Amino acid sequence: MELKNILVLGRRDHTEAMRVAAGLTIVGHHVRIVLMNDVVEETEENAQQVELLELSDINPQTTVVEMTDDLEFLDANALANAIRTSDRVISM
């Protein structure tokens, strides 16, 4: 099986996007996640998913200006480049 560069876009369901991203690392794919549209809610479930991302060595990025204190910010050009250079893009 050929390893892929996979980009997960967390557009509507941040919790599920984080779960999917962490799960994709099991088979060895290189996975990135970009959290979009709104600030991620501070819930117990999201905290658990953040821990999974940390264990999976995934550093979330964001397009939400309000989250730039905690995550790397991607402007429109950086997001377009991330999409262009990925083998697969999953939009959640």
Buried (B, 14 or more C-beta within 10 A) or exposed (E): EEEBBBBBBBBEEBBEBBBBBBEBBEEEBBBBBBBBEEEBEEEEEBEEBBEBBEEBEBEBBBBBEEBEEEBEBBEEEBBEEBEEEBEEBBEB
